[in-house]
Amino acid sequence: MKKVQNTLLASGKTVSCTKLCVWLGLPRSTAYHQPRQRRSKPLDEVMAARIKQIDLSLSRTHRDLEFSTPALQAIAARTGAR
């Protein structure tokens, strides 16, 4: 955007940023956007370990109970869960 504006300025034409955005079909915020470098956040190792433990226990429970008994199959059939 700045390149186009500077090129037009060098050729003696002054064009506003708003008008350039309209001509190019871009939102005005695009012209003013300045990218920032992301900061990496430190990982809480204790919390990550707890989340992994919970996830593993949930998947294990689900696998162990996955409609393995006739009673659970009957409940699933009545509720349309499967």
Secondary structure, DSSP 4 states (H G I P E B T S, - for coil): -HHHHHHHHHTT----HHHHHHHHT--HHHHH----PPPPPPP-HHHHHHHHHHHHHHHHHHHHHSS-SHHHHHHHHHHT--
